Amino acid sequence: QGRFTAADEGPGLGLAISIRLAKLMGVQLSARSELGQGSVFPFVLEAPVCVQAGARLRPESAPA
């Protein structure tokens, strides 16, 4: 589980990866498609606001 094989390759591979990443982040993708124009897969990702200008996030494993 969670691994892609040669059988997964093709035009839909990027979308499959995007769907899995979105699920991991708790986001749901939607789809809009127009014949001859292509498809759009919008999503909304909620993220915390940085309250200090120039602040950087530290990985959880980094010492404080």
PyMOL Python script that loads the backbone (N, CA, C, O; Angstrom):
from pymol import cmd

cmd.read_pdbstr("""\
ATOM      1  N   GLN A   1       0.829  -1.193   0.000  1.00  0.00           N
ATOM      2  CA  GLN A   1       0.000   0.000   0.000  1.00  0.00           C
ATOM      3  C   GLN A   1       0.866   1.247   0.000  1.00  0.00           C
ATOM      4  O   GLN A   1       1.926   1.286   0.625  1.00  0.00           O
ATOM      5  N   GLY A   2       0.392   2.281  -0.721  1.00  0.00           N
ATOM      6  CA  GLY A   2       1.121   3.524  -0.731  1.00  0.00           C
ATOM      7  C   GLY A   2       2.271   3.558  -1.719  1.00  0.00           C
ATOM      8  O   GLY A   2       2.991   4.554  -1.792  1.00  0.00           O
ATOM      9  N   ARG A   3       2.460   2.482  -2.484  1.00  0.00           N
ATOM     10  CA  ARG A   3       3.549   2.441  -3.463  1.00  0.00           C
ATOM     11  C   ARG A   3       2.958   2.335  -4.858  1.00  0.00           C
ATOM     12  O   ARG A   3       1.914   1.718  -5.066  1.00  0.00           O
ATOM     13  N   PHE A   4       3.645   2.946  -5.801  1.00  0.00           N
ATOM     14  CA  PHE A   4       3.200   2.900  -7.183  1.00  0.00           C
ATOM     15  C   PHE A   4       4.095   1.946  -7.955  1.00  0.00           C
ATOM     16  O   PHE A   4       5.302   1.889  -7.721  1.00  0.00           O
ATOM     17  N   THR A   5       3.505   1.204  -8.867  1.00  0.00           N
ATOM     18  CA  THR A   5       4.256   0.260  -9.691  1.00  0.00           C
ATOM     19  C   THR A   5       4.189   0.700 -11.143  1.00  0.00           C
ATOM     20  O   THR A   5       3.514   1.675 -11.475  1.00  0.00           O
ATOM     21  N   ALA A   6       4.893  -0.024 -12.009  1.00  0.00           N
ATOM     22  CA  ALA A   6       4.876   0.291 -13.437  1.00  0.00           C
ATOM     23  C   ALA A   6       3.454   0.227 -13.988  1.00  0.00           C
ATOM     24  O   ALA A   6       3.130   0.930 -14.945  1.00  0.00           O
ATOM     25  N   ALA A   7       2.612  -0.602 -13.400  1.00  0.00           N
ATOM     26  CA  ALA A   7       1.221  -0.718 -13.860  1.00  0.00           C
ATOM     27  C   ALA A   7       0.439   0.560 -13.593  1.00  0.00           C
ATOM     28  O   ALA A   7      -0.582   0.805 -14.236  1.00  0.00           O
ATOM     29  N   ASP A   8       0.903   1.377 -12.655  1.00  0.00           N
ATOM     30  CA  ASP A   8       0.210   2.620 -12.313  1.00  0.00           C
ATOM     31  C   ASP A   8       0.589   3.775 -13.236  1.00  0.00           C
ATOM     32  O   ASP A   8      -0.061   4.821 -13.212  1.00  0.00           O
ATOM     33  N   GLU A   9       1.633   3.600 -14.050  1.00  0.00           N
ATOM     34  CA  GLU A   9       2.102   4.688 -14.898  1.00  0.00           C
ATOM     35  C   GLU A   9       1.066   5.053 -15.944  1.00  0.00           C
ATOM     36  O   GLU A   9       0.238   4.227 -16.329  1.00  0.00           O
ATOM     37  N   GLY A  10       1.117   6.280 -16.396  1.00  0.00           N
ATOM     38  CA  GLY A  10       0.199   6.734 -17.431  1.00  0.00           C
ATOM     39  C   GLY A  10      -0.252   8.140 -17.146  1.00  0.00           C
ATOM     40  O   GLY A  10       0.214   8.766 -16.194  1.00  0.00           O
ATOM     41  N   PRO A  11      -1.161   8.647 -17.964  1.00  0.00           N
ATOM     42  CA  PRO A  11      -1.586  10.033 -17.813  1.00  0.00           C
ATOM     43  C   PRO A  11      -2.274  10.326 -16.484  1.00  0.00           C
ATOM     44  O   PRO A  11      -2.288  11.475 -16.044  1.00  0.00           O
ATOM     45  N   GLY A  12      -2.838   9.323 -15.842  1.00  0.00           N
ATOM     46  CA  GLY A  12      -3.547   9.551 -14.590  1.00  0.00           C
ATOM     47  C   GLY A  12      -2.681   9.432 -13.354  1.00  0.00           C
ATOM     48  O   GLY A  12      -3.180   9.594 -12.241  1.00  0.00           O
ATOM     49  N   LEU A  13      -1.395   9.152 -13.517  1.00  0.00           N
ATOM     50  CA  LEU A  13      -0.534   8.933 -12.357  1.00  0.00           C
ATOM     51  C   LEU A  13      -0.406  10.187 -11.501  1.00  0.00           C
ATOM     52  O   LEU A  13      -0.461  10.101 -10.275  1.00  0.00           O
ATOM     53  N   GLY A  14      -0.236  11.346 -12.125  1.00  0.00           N
ATOM     54  CA  GLY A  14      -0.126  12.592 -11.365  1.00  0.00           C
ATOM     55  C   GLY A  14      -1.373  12.866 -10.551  1.00  0.00           C
ATOM     56  O   GLY A  14      -1.287  13.314  -9.408  1.00  0.00           O
ATOM     57  N   LEU A  15      -2.528  12.599 -11.131  1.00  0.00           N
ATOM     58  CA  LEU A  15      -3.783  12.794 -10.409  1.00  0.00           C
ATOM     59  C   LEU A  15      -3.897  11.806  -9.256  1.00  0.00           C
ATOM     60  O   LEU A  15      -4.337  12.175  -8.167  1.00  0.00           O
ATOM     61  N   ALA A  16      -3.507  10.561  -9.481  1.00  0.00           N
ATOM     62  CA  ALA A  16      -3.562   9.557  -8.415  1.00  0.00           C
ATOM     63  C   ALA A  16      -2.679   9.969  -7.241  1.00  0.00           C
ATOM     64  O   ALA A  16      -3.074   9.836  -6.083  1.00  0.00           O
ATOM     65  N   ILE A  17      -1.491  10.466  -7.542  1.00  0.00           N
ATOM     66  CA  ILE A  17      -0.586  10.930  -6.483  1.00  0.00           C
ATOM     67  C   ILE A  17      -1.189  12.136  -5.770  1.00  0.00           C
ATOM     68  O   ILE A  17      -1.145  12.220  -4.543  1.00  0.00           O
ATOM     69  N   SER A  18      -1.747  13.063  -6.530  1.00  0.00           N
ATOM     70  CA  SER A  18      -2.359  14.262  -5.944  1.00  0.00           C
ATOM     71  C   SER A  18      -3.513  13.906  -5.022  1.00  0.00           C
ATOM     72  O   SER A  18      -3.656  14.499  -3.953  1.00  0.00           O
ATOM     73  N   ILE A  19      -4.331  12.951  -5.420  1.00  0.00           N
ATOM     74  CA  ILE A  19      -5.464  12.525  -4.592  1.00  0.00           C
ATOM     75  C   ILE A  19      -4.958  11.948  -3.274  1.00  0.00           C
ATOM     76  O   ILE A  19      -5.500  12.257  -2.213  1.00  0.00           O
ATOM     77  N   ARG A  20      -3.927  11.117  -3.335  1.00  0.00           N
ATOM     78  CA  ARG A  20      -3.382  10.526  -2.100  1.00  0.00           C
ATOM     79  C   ARG A  20      -2.785  11.595  -1.188  1.00  0.00           C
ATOM     80  O   ARG A  20      -2.998  11.568   0.024  1.00  0.00           O
ATOM     81  N   LEU A  21      -2.042  12.532  -1.764  1.00  0.00           N
ATOM     82  CA  LEU A  21      -1.472  13.614  -0.952  1.00  0.00           C
ATOM     83  C   LEU A  21      -2.570  14.472  -0.333  1.00  0.00           C
ATOM     84  O   LEU A  21      -2.479  14.859   0.832  1.00  0.00           O
ATOM     85  N   ALA A  22      -3.599  14.766  -1.110  1.00  0.00           N
ATOM     86  CA  ALA A  22      -4.710  15.563  -0.597  1.00  0.00           C
ATOM     87  C   ALA A  22      -5.380  14.856   0.575  1.00  0.00           C
ATOM     88  O   ALA A  22      -5.699  15.485   1.584  1.00  0.00           O
ATOM     89  N   LYS A  23      -5.594  13.548   0.442  1.00  0.00           N
ATOM     90  CA  LYS A  23      -6.216  12.784   1.534  1.00  0.00           C
ATOM     91  C   LYS A  23      -5.347  12.824   2.790  1.00  0.00           C
ATOM     92  O   LYS A  23      -5.866  12.951   3.899  1.00  0.00           O
ATOM     93  N   LEU A  24      -4.033  12.716   2.622  1.00  0.00           N
ATOM     94  CA  LEU A  24      -3.128  12.770   3.774  1.00  0.00           C
ATOM     95  C   LEU A  24      -3.215  14.110   4.494  1.00  0.00           C
ATOM     96  O   LEU A  24      -3.023  14.181   5.707  1.00  0.00           O
ATOM     97  N   MET A  25      -3.503  15.172   3.746  1.00  0.00           N
ATOM     98  CA  MET A  25      -3.607  16.511   4.331  1.00  0.00           C
ATOM     99  C   MET A  25      -5.033  16.843   4.751  1.00  0.00           C
ATOM    100  O   MET A  25      -5.294  17.946   5.230  1.00  0.00           O
ATOM    101  N   GLY A  26      -5.959  15.900   4.576  1.00  0.00           N
ATOM    102  CA  GLY A  26      -7.344  16.140   4.961  1.00  0.00           C
ATOM    103  C   GLY A  26      -8.087  17.038   3.993  1.00  0.00           C
ATOM    104  O   GLY A  26      -9.034  17.725   4.379  1.00  0.00           O
ATOM    105  N   VAL A  27      -7.664  17.038   2.737  1.00  0.00           N
ATOM    106  CA  VAL A  27      -8.251  17.892   1.706  1.00  0.00           C
ATOM    107  C   VAL A  27      -8.960  17.020   0.680  1.00  0.00           C
ATOM    108  O   VAL A  27      -8.518  15.908   0.393  1.00  0.00           O
ATOM    109  N   GLN A  28     -10.045  17.518   0.135  1.00  0.00           N
ATOM    110  CA  GLN A  28     -10.755  16.785  -0.907  1.00  0.00           C
ATOM    111  C   GLN A  28     -10.645  17.551  -2.222  1.00  0.00           C
ATOM    112  O   GLN A  28     -10.932  18.747  -2.284  1.00  0.00           O
ATOM    113  N   LEU A  29     -10.226  16.846  -3.271  1.00  0.00           N
ATOM    114  CA  LEU A  29     -10.149  17.439  -4.601  1.00  0.00           C
ATOM    115  C   LEU A  29     -11.514  17.377  -5.257  1.00  0.00           C
ATOM    116  O   LEU A  29     -12.270  16.430  -5.035  1.00  0.00           O
ATOM    117  N   SER A  30     -11.835  18.370  -6.058  1.00  0.00           N
ATOM    118  CA  SER A  30     -13.020  18.302  -6.904  1.00  0.00           C
ATOM    119  C   SER A  30     -12.524  18.347  -8.342  1.00  0.00           C
ATOM    120  O   SER A  30     -11.330  18.535  -8.577  1.00  0.00           O
ATOM    121  N   ALA A  31     -13.412  18.178  -9.297  1.00  0.00           N
ATOM    122  CA  ALA A  31     -12.991  18.141 -10.698  1.00  0.00           C
ATOM    123  C   ALA A  31     -13.946  18.925 -11.577  1.00  0.00           C
ATOM    124  O   ALA A  31     -15.163  18.898 -11.394  1.00  0.00           O
ATOM    125  N   ARG A  32     -13.355  19.627 -12.539  1.00  0.00           N
ATOM    126  CA  ARG A  32     -14.123  20.300 -13.586  1.00  0.00           C
ATOM    127  C   ARG A  32     -13.429  19.980 -14.896  1.00  0.00           C
ATOM    128  O   ARG A  32     -12.207  20.091 -15.000  1.00  0.00           O
ATOM    129  N   SER A  33     -14.195  19.588 -15.887  1.00  0.00           N
ATOM    130  CA  SER A  33     -13.610  19.233 -17.164  1.00  0.00           C
ATOM    131  C   SER A  33     -14.439  19.819 -18.292  1.00  0.00           C
ATOM    132  O   SER A  33     -15.669  19.826 -18.240  1.00  0.00           O
ATOM    133  N   GLU A  34     -13.750  20.308 -19.306  1.00  0.00           N
ATOM    134  CA  GLU A  34     -14.430  20.859 -20.471  1.00  0.00           C
ATOM    135  C   GLU A  34     -13.797  20.241 -21.714  1.00  0.00           C
ATOM    136  O   GLU A  34     -12.583  20.310 -21.909  1.00  0.00           O
ATOM    137  N   LEU A  35     -14.627  19.645 -22.539  1.00  0.00           N
ATOM    138  CA  LEU A  35     -14.159  18.970 -23.740  1.00  0.00           C
ATOM    139  C   LEU A  35     -13.301  19.911 -24.581  1.00  0.00           C
ATOM    140  O   LEU A  35     -13.718  21.025 -24.896  1.00  0.00           O
ATOM    141  N   GLY A  36     -12.123  19.467 -24.938  1.00  0.00           N
ATOM    142  CA  GLY A  36     -11.219  20.259 -25.750  1.00  0.00           C
ATOM    143  C   GLY A  36     -10.439  21.311 -24.988  1.00  0.00           C
ATOM    144  O   GLY A  36      -9.530  21.926 -25.546  1.00  0.00           O
ATOM    145  N   GLN A  37     -10.774  21.531 -23.726  1.00  0.00           N
ATOM    146  CA  GLN A  37     -10.102  22.551 -22.918  1.00  0.00           C
ATOM    147  C   GLN A  37      -9.222  21.945 -21.827  1.00  0.00           C
ATOM    148  O   GLN A  37      -8.234  22.551 -21.412  1.00  0.00           O
ATOM    149  N   GLY A  38      -9.578  20.765 -21.371  1.00  0.00           N
ATOM    150  CA  GLY A  38      -8.812  20.124 -20.305  1.00  0.00           C
ATOM    151  C   GLY A  38      -9.591  20.067 -19.009  1.00  0.00           C
ATOM    152  O   GLY A  38     -10.791  20.337 -18.969  1.00  0.00           O
ATOM    153  N   SER A  39      -8.886  19.713 -17.957  1.00  0.00           N
ATOM    154  CA  SER A  39      -9.512  19.522 -16.652  1.00  0.00           C
ATOM    155  C   SER A  39      -8.813  20.362 -15.594  1.00  0.00           C
ATOM    156  O   SER A  39      -7.626  20.670 -15.699  1.00  0.00           O
ATOM    157  N   VAL A  40      -9.575  20.720 -14.580  1.00  0.00           N
ATOM    158  CA  VAL A  40      -9.073  21.468 -13.432  1.00  0.00           C
ATOM    159  C   VAL A  40      -9.485  20.694 -12.190  1.00  0.00           C
ATOM    160  O   VAL A  40     -10.611  20.206 -12.099  1.00  0.00           O
ATOM    161  N   PHE A  41      -8.565  20.582 -11.231  1.00  0.00           N
ATOM    162  CA  PHE A  41      -8.827  19.853  -9.997  1.00  0.00           C
ATOM    163  C   PHE A  41      -8.568  20.776  -8.809  1.00  0.00           C
ATOM    164  O   PHE A  41      -7.515  20.690  -8.178  1.00  0.00           O
ATOM    165  N   PRO A  42      -9.521  21.658  -8.500  1.00  0.00           N
ATOM    166  CA  PRO A  42      -9.311  22.609  -7.398  1.00  0.00           C
ATOM    167  C   PRO A  42      -9.449  21.949  -6.022  1.00  0.00           C
ATOM    168  O   PRO A  42     -10.105  20.919  -5.866  1.00  0.00           O
ATOM    169  N   PHE A  43      -8.809  22.577  -5.035  1.00  0.00           N
ATOM    170  CA  PHE A  43      -8.932  22.139  -3.650  1.00  0.00           C
ATOM    171  C   PHE A  43      -8.694  23.334  -2.742  1.00  0.00           C
ATOM    172  O   PHE A  43      -8.137  24.348  -3.163  1.00  0.00           O
ATOM    173  N   VAL A  44      -9.120  23.206  -1.502  1.00  0.00           N
ATOM    174  CA  VAL A  44      -8.905  24.250  -0.500  1.00  0.00           C
ATOM    175  C   VAL A  44      -8.076  23.632   0.613  1.00  0.00           C
ATOM    176  O   VAL A  44      -8.428  22.586   1.158  1.00  0.00           O
ATOM    177  N   LEU A  45      -6.987  24.280   0.941  1.00  0.00           N
ATOM    178  CA  LEU A  45      -6.102  23.810   2.001  1.00  0.00           C
ATOM    179  C   LEU A  45      -6.044  24.877   3.082  1.00  0.00           C
ATOM    180  O   LEU A  45      -5.580  25.992   2.841  1.00  0.00           O
ATOM    181  N   GLU A  46      -6.515  24.532   4.270  1.00  0.00           N
ATOM    182  CA  GLU A  46      -6.451  25.470   5.386  1.00  0.00           C
ATOM    183  C   GLU A  46      -5.086  25.339   6.048  1.00  0.00           C
ATOM    184  O   GLU A  46      -4.616  24.234   6.318  1.00  0.00           O
ATOM    185  N   ALA A  47      -4.458  26.481   6.305  1.00  0.00           N
ATOM    186  CA  ALA A  47      -3.140  26.492   6.935  1.00  0.00           C
ATOM    187  C   ALA A  47      -3.106  27.598   7.980  1.00  0.00           C
ATOM    188  O   ALA A  47      -3.791  28.611   7.836  1.00  0.00           O
ATOM    189  N   PRO A  48      -2.311  27.410   9.032  1.00  0.00           N
ATOM    190  CA  PRO A  48      -2.229  28.439  10.063  1.00  0.00           C
ATOM    191  C   PRO A  48      -1.583  29.710   9.516  1.00  0.00           C
ATOM    192  O   PRO A  48      -0.763  29.664   8.598  1.00  0.00           O
ATOM    193  N   VAL A  49      -1.965  30.829  10.091  1.00  0.00           N
ATOM    194  CA  VAL A  49      -1.408  32.122   9.710  1.00  0.00           C
ATOM    195  C   VAL A  49      -0.135  32.356  10.513  1.00  0.00           C
ATOM    196  O   VAL A  49      -0.093  32.086  11.713  1.00  0.00           O
ATOM    197  N   CYS A  50       0.885  32.852   9.859  1.00  0.00           N
ATOM    198  CA  CYS A  50       2.134  33.199  10.538  1.00  0.00           C
ATOM    199  C   CYS A  50       1.938  34.561  11.197  1.00  0.00           C
ATOM    200  O   CYS A  50       1.671  35.549  10.514  1.00  0.00           O
ATOM    201  N   VAL A  51       2.070  34.617  12.516  1.00  0.00           N
ATOM    202  CA  VAL A  51       1.821  35.870  13.232  1.00  0.00           C
ATOM    203  C   VAL A  51       3.079  36.718  13.387  1.00  0.00           C
ATOM    204  O   VAL A  51       2.996  37.872  13.808  1.00  0.00           O
ATOM    205  N   GLN A  52       4.232  36.167  13.056  1.00  0.00           N
ATOM    206  CA  GLN A  52       5.486  36.903  13.188  1.00  0.00           C
ATOM    207  C   GLN A  52       6.157  36.974  11.821  1.00  0.00           C
ATOM    208  O   GLN A  52       6.466  35.942  11.226  1.00  0.00           O
ATOM    209  N   ALA A  53       6.379  38.175  11.328  1.00  0.00           N
ATOM    210  CA  ALA A  53       7.022  38.346  10.026  1.00  0.00           C
ATOM    211  C   ALA A  53       8.399  37.692  10.036  1.00  0.00           C
ATOM    212  O   ALA A  53       9.186  37.895  10.960  1.00  0.00           O
ATOM    213  N   GLY A  54       8.679  36.921   9.019  1.00  0.00           N
ATOM    214  CA  GLY A  54       9.984  36.281   8.902  1.00  0.00           C
ATOM    215  C   GLY A  54      10.129  35.021   9.737  1.00  0.00           C
ATOM    216  O   GLY A  54      11.206  34.426   9.761  1.00  0.00           O
ATOM    217  N   ALA A  55       9.068  34.596  10.425  1.00  0.00           N
ATOM    218  CA  ALA A  55       9.145  33.386  11.242  1.00  0.00           C
ATOM    219  C   ALA A  55       9.300  32.172  10.339  1.00  0.00           C
ATOM    220  O   ALA A  55       8.773  32.140   9.226  1.00  0.00           O
ATOM    221  N   ARG A  56      10.023  31.183  10.825  1.00  0.00           N
ATOM    222  CA  ARG A  56      10.219  29.954  10.063  1.00  0.00           C
ATOM    223  C   ARG A  56       9.705  28.781  10.879  1.00  0.00           C
ATOM    224  O   ARG A  56       9.799  28.765  12.106  1.00  0.00           O
ATOM    225  N   LEU A  57       9.164  27.806  10.175  1.00  0.00           N
ATOM    226  CA  LEU A  57       8.692  26.598  10.841  1.00  0.00           C
ATOM    227  C   LEU A  57       9.861  25.646  11.021  1.00  0.00           C
ATOM    228  O   LEU A  57      10.710  25.526  10.137  1.00  0.00           O
ATOM    229  N   ARG A  58       9.911  24.968  12.161  1.00  0.00           N
ATOM    230  CA  ARG A  58      10.938  23.966  12.420  1.00  0.00           C
ATOM    231  C   ARG A  58      10.305  22.592  12.311  1.00  0.00           C
ATOM    232  O   ARG A  58       9.160  22.405  12.721  1.00  0.00           O
ATOM    233  N   PRO A  59      11.032  21.630  11.765  1.00  0.00           N
ATOM    234  CA  PRO A  59      10.515  20.256  11.785  1.00  0.00           C
ATOM    235  C   PRO A  59      10.319  19.820  13.230  1.00  0.00           C
ATOM    236  O   PRO A  59      11.039  20.272  14.120  1.00  0.00           O
ATOM    237  N   GLU A  60       9.351  18.947  13.464  1.00  0.00           N
ATOM    238  CA  GLU A  60       9.055  18.503  14.830  1.00  0.00           C
ATOM    239  C   GLU A  60      10.255  17.841  15.486  1.00  0.00           C
ATOM    240  O   GLU A  60      10.387  17.877  16.709  1.00  0.00           O
ATOM    241  N   SER A  61      11.138  17.234  14.687  1.00  0.00           N
ATOM    242  CA  SER A  61      12.289  16.537  15.256  1.00  0.00           C
ATOM    243  C   SER A  61      13.438  17.479  15.607  1.00  0.00           C
ATOM    244  O   SER A  61      14.393  17.069  16.267  1.00  0.00           O
ATOM    245  N   ALA A  62      13.355  18.740  15.173  1.00  0.00           N
ATOM    246  CA  ALA A  62      14.431  19.699  15.455  1.00  0.00           C
ATOM    247  C   ALA A  62      14.345  20.181  16.893  1.00  0.00           C
ATOM    248  O   ALA A  62      13.246  20.354  17.421  1.00  0.00           O
ATOM    249  N   PRO A  63      15.486  20.401  17.535  1.00  0.00           N
ATOM    250  CA  PRO A  63      15.453  20.920  18.909  1.00  0.00           C
ATOM    251  C   PRO A  63      14.916  22.345  18.940  1.00  0.00           C
ATOM    252  O   PRO A  63      15.110  23.111  17.996  1.00  0.00           O
ATOM    253  N   ALA A  64      14.245  22.691  20.021  1.00  0.00           N
ATOM    254  CA  ALA A  64      13.639  24.028  20.154  1.00  0.00           C
ATOM    255  C   ALA A  64      14.655  25.078  20.490  1.00  0.00           C
ATOM    256  O   ALA A  64      14.307  26.249  20.635  1.00  0.00           O
TER     257      ALA A  64
END
""", "prot")
cmd.dss("prot")
cmd.show_as("cartoon", "prot")
cmd.util.cbc("prot")
cmd.orient("prot")
